Amino acid sequence: MSLLFYRRPDYVAKLPGPMNLTQCQIYVERTQKHRRAIPPELSFENIIQNRALPPCTLQDFMDYLVYVSHDAENLQFWIWLQSYTKRFYAAPPSEQALSPPWSVVEGLQPTGNDPNQAPRTADKQPRFGVSEYQINFDQQEPPMTPPVTIQPYRSEINRVISHYLGPNSPRELNLSHKTRSAVLHALQHTTHPSAFSLVRDIVEGTLRGQSHPNFIRWSICNGNKPRVLFVRNSGIAHVVAGVVIAIFLILSNASRWWRLFCFPLFLVGFSIGIAAYKGLCVIVHTGHSRNLRPWEQFGDGASLNSLDNDDEAALGSGSTDDVYSMSNRSGNGKRGISMDTFGTSNTYDHELWVEKYRKKPLLQRIFARNVWIQDETIRLLQDRIVVQSHILSVAITVPLMVLVVALPVTGIL
């Protein structure tokens, strides 16, 4: 990874309309162009498996999707589906036989042997015939025919439908009508994980190609918005002050060597301004720290890192509902609740920190408390960006000062 030419991952904007396979292909094509911007230590797999350290843990990723990106339902559903797939295949064969596999209607298939190649859409015919059965979303659980009700995990599947797949559900996935209908049709017949193949590919493609690169880009920043804007304006102020002093000295009878006093103003101004443009405050960076996020500043939330020993012991044996409700046991569940599989919508206006932060004075927002960045890879990327800022500052300031000093004395003032 080049020191001088490293760039943060480019921001991947959301495409308009519901999620579909075409969008996933576009996301993958965009992110493939900037694979070097995300080190292997911060890969999607490491984030999902909670192998990275703060500020890149799984909980940090979830917080980003809840409070910044506003599409946490994708990760919540995907985490549940991974757990459900493992539990389904761990069930006795006699129970699995009650829910036969469902052939994929649409899926992401590689176009060649290259694993990094953009996926394509493959069409297959479903195994089962089309049923006229319709799911009634006015009921808490869709009515099922007797053979279907004995399938394993049927009640849990019904809850997933009512939380993620049904129209106007609390955490409704942004799916097209065609995709939603295809998945619901498959779930009418089987609880096999293959029934989720289409929505799984779409959700995973969105997480990998859009949410994950944006999260890494955001995590590299060490300052909150008020702090970054303050530092950016401070850099501009230094440059403007240097320009004003240089003009004054050029128009005066003072020796041209007095103009060298503009050098530190230009150097500091360009350095902190360039770093702030990339989301970094060089002062905070000296301690390899970052500002606490607004939702972290009041200490009234839980996280995955707050699980006690009893909770950790239960991870291997508990159900999905038990596992993802553990983080809600301490505090008021401000942060941990986002890890729950089933719950309310992902709005946060009701959380206590929102009103507290709104009433916080601007000066306190700018100089918020800092916390040490534990992830070494993030610290390394920040070091590269700050060094780049210093180098660019010198490259701009030196020619500018040569020009300022070379201008003749005018003596107008």
N, C-alpha and C positions, 0 to 999 in steps of 0.2 A: 504494500500500500504506500503510495508516494506521499512524502511529507509535504512537498510544495504544491501538489496538484490534487490533494484530497478535497472532495466535495461531499457535503451532506447529501443523503438521499433526496431527490427532488420530490416536491409535494405532489401527491397523486390525487387529483380532484375527483370527487364523486361524479359519475355520469348520471344524467337525468333519467328518470323512469325507474321501473323495478329492476332488481338484479336479474341478470340472465347470463347464459353462457357466452354470449357475444361480449358483454362487458368484462367478464372474467378473462377472456382472451386478450382484450385491450389492456387490462391491468397487468397481465403477465408479460406482454410485449414491452410495456413501459418499464417495468421493474427489471427486466433482463438487461436493459441498457445501462443500468447503474448497480450491478451486482457488487462491484468493488466498494461501494459506499457502505455496505453492511458487512462487517466482519463475521466470520463463522461463529464466533462466540455469542453474537446477538442474532443468530438465525431464528426463524420462526419456530423451529422445533425446540430450541433451547428456551425460548420465552414461554412457550406453551407448557413445557415440562418443568418450568420454574427452576431452571438451572442457572439463570443469570441473577445477579445481585441488584439491589436498588441502585438506580431508579428504573430497572428493566425487569422486575419480577412479573409474574403473572398477575398479581394484584395491581401493579402499576399499569400494566396493559389494560386491565379491566377499567381502572379509574380513568384512563385516557379515553376509552370508548364511551364511558358514561358521561364524563364532564366536559370533554373537548369535542370528540367526534360525533357523539350522540347516536351511536349504533351498536351499543353493547349487546343487543339481542343476538347478533351474529356469533359472538364468542360464547355467550351463555348457552346457546343452542348447540354449538359445536362441541363444547366441553361435555355437555350432557350426552351427546350422541357417541362420543368416544367411550365414555363410561358405560353407556347402555350396550354398545357393541360387545365390549368385554364381558359384561354380565350375561348377555344373551348366549354367547358361545361357551360360557362356563356352566350354563344350565344343563341338566341331564338331557341326553339325546331324545328321550321320550317326549320331553316338553318342546324341544326344538322342532321335532317332527310335526307338531301341531301348527307351526308357522312356517310354511315352505318359502324358499327364496323367491324374490320377485325380480324378474328380468328388468334391466335398466331401460327406461324409455329414452332418456337423453343423458349423456355423461361426458366428462372431459377425458378424451383419449389422446395419447401422444401421437404425433404425426410421423415419428421416426424413432430411431434408436437413441437420439440425443435426449437425455432427461431434462435438459434445460429448454427444450424446444417448446414453443407455445402450443397449448392443447387445441384440439378441434372437437367438433360435435359429432357424435356417432349416434345413429338412430337404430333402435332395436324394437322389436315387437314384444309387448308384454305376454307373459305366459298365460295369464288368465283371460277369459273373455270379458268383455265390457259389461258391467252390471248397471242396472238402472237404479240401484240403491243410492239414495242421497243422504248426506249427513245433515242433520238438523242442528244448526248452531244455536238455536234458541234454547236448547236443553244444555244442562251442565255437561253431560256425557252423551255422545252420539249413540243412538240405539243400534244394537248389534244383533245379528242373527245368531241362533244358539251355537252353531259350530265355531263362530268367531269368538264368542265370549269366553271360551275355555282356553284360548291361546295365551301363552305366557306374556306377562307384562301388559295385558290389554288395558287395564285401568290407568297405568302410567302413560301409555300411548295416547289415551283419551285426554289426559291432562296436558300432554305436549301439544296436541291439536288445539286445545282451548287456550293455550298460552302463546303459541308461536305460529300456528298455521291457520287458525280460523280467522275469518274477517273480524276486524275490530278487537282482536285479542290483545291482552295487556302488553305483550312483547312481540307483536306481529312482525314477522319477517317481511322484508320488502320484496316480495315475489310477484311475478306476473300471474295473471289469471290462469294461463295455460300450465305453468309450472305448479301452481298451487293445486289445480284440479288433478293433475297427474299424480302428485304425491298423495293427496287425500284418497284418490281412487285406489292406489296401492295399499294404503293403510286400512281400507275397508275389508281387505282380504287377508292380510297377514301383518304380524308384528315383527317380521324378520327385518334386521337392519338394512337389508338391501332395498327395502321399500323407501328408504330415505336417500338413495343413491343420488338422485337428481339434485335435491336441495342441499345435500352434503357437498357435492362438487361445487355448486354455486357459492355457498357460504364459505367454504374453505378457499376457493379462488379469490373471493373478495377479501378475506382476512390476510391471505398471503400477499396478494398483489396491490392492495390499497391500504388496509388498516395497519399492517405491520411496518411497511416502509415509513408511513407517516408517523407512527409511534416512535420509531428509532430517531427520526429527524427531530421530533419534539423532545425526546429524552436527552439529546445532546445539549439542548439549551439549558443553561444553569440559572437563568433569571426569569422571574415572572414578568408579565407584560408591563406593569408599571416600572419595574426596575430596568428592563431593557430599553423602554422608551426614554427613561431618565438618562441612562448612559449614552444612548444614541444622540439625544439633544445636547448632552454635555460635550460629546465629541464635536458636534457641529459648532457649539459655542467656542470651543478652543480654536477651531479653524478660523471662524469669523474674527475672533480676537486677534489671531495672528495676522490676518489680512488687513485689519484696521490699523494695527501697529505698523505693519510694513508700509502701508500707504502713507501714514503720517511721517515715517522716517524718510521715505523717498521724497516727499514734498518739503521736508525741512532741510536745514543746512548741516544736519548731523552727519558724521562720517558714515559711509555705507556699511562699515563693519558693525555698527550698532544694530543693523538689521538681523544679525545672527541671533539676537534674542527672540526672534520669531520662530527659530528652529524647534525649541522644545514644545511650543504651542502647536505647531503643525504636526510634529511627530506624535505627540500624545493624542491630539485630536483625531488624526487619521487612524491611529492604532485602535483606540477604544471604539471609534465609530464603525470601523470595518468589523470588529469583533461583535459589536452589538447588532449590526446588520445580520449576523449569523446566529443571533440569539444568545451571545455570551457576554457576561460582564467580566472584564479582566480582573477587577478587584476581588470579586467572589472567587474567581478561578485560582487566585494565588493560594487559597487553602484547599483547592480541589473540592469545593463545596457547591451547593445549589440552594436557591431559595425554596423554602417549603411551599408547596402548592396551596392555593386558598383553602381547599378542603382538608389539608393536613395541619393547618395552623392552630386549630383549637382543641386538638387532642380528645375528640369525642367520638372517635370511630375505631372499628376493629379492622384487622387485616389478616391475610392468611398467615403472616408471620407470628400472630399472637396466639396461635393454637397451642394449648397445653399438651402435656404428654398423653393424657387420656384421649384427647381429640386425635392425636397422631396415631395412637394405637387403633383407633376405630376406623381409620381410613381404609384399611384393607378389608374390613368385614361389614361395614355399614352400607346401607342403601344410598342411592344418589341423593335423596332428599336429606338424609342425615349428614352426609359428607358436606354438602354445600350449605347447610344451615349452621355448621359448627362455628364459622367465622362470625356468626351473629350473636354469640353467647356473651361476649364482653362488650361493654360500652352500650351505646344505643343502636349499634348496627349500621352506622352511617355508611361505612365503606364496605363492611363485610356482606351486607345484604345484596350487593351487586353480584356476588358469587353464588347466590341461591339459584337453583334451577327453576323453581316455580315461585312466583311472587308478583308484586305489583309492577307497574310500568317503571321504566328507568328514569323517570323525572326526578329531580332533586330539589325543586323549589321549596319543599317542605322541610328539608334538612336544616339543622340548627346553624350550621356554619354559614349558610347563605346570608341570613340576616345579619349575623355578626360581622361578616366580611364587608357587607354593604355599608355598615356603620363605621367601619375602621377608617381612621384618617388617612389621607393620601400619603403623608410622609411615612406612616407605619407600613403602608402597603409597599412603598418603594424600598424601605430598609427592613424587609421581613427577615425573620430568623432563617439561619442557614443550617443545613445538615450535610455531613460529609458524604461524598459520592463513593459508595462501596465498590461499584463495578469498575474493575481496572480498565476494561476496554473502553468504556465511556470516558474515563479520565484521559486515556491515550488519544482518543479522537479529539477531545477538547484541547489537549496540548498541541495537536497538529494545527487546529484552527487558529489558536492564539498565536503560534509561531508564524503561521501564514499572514496573520494580521500585522504582526511586527515587521515582517519582511516587506509586505506591500506598503506599509507606512513609510519605511525607509526609502523604498523605490520611488515613492511619490514626493516625499519631502526633500530629498537631496536635489533633484533637478529643479524643484520649485525654489529652493533657497539659492541655488546658483543663479537662477533668473532674477530673483529679488536683489541679490547682492550686486549683480552685474549692471542693474539699471543705474543710470547716472543721477547724481544729486541735482535736484531742480531748484531748491531754495525758494520755493514759492511761499512757504510759511515763515 
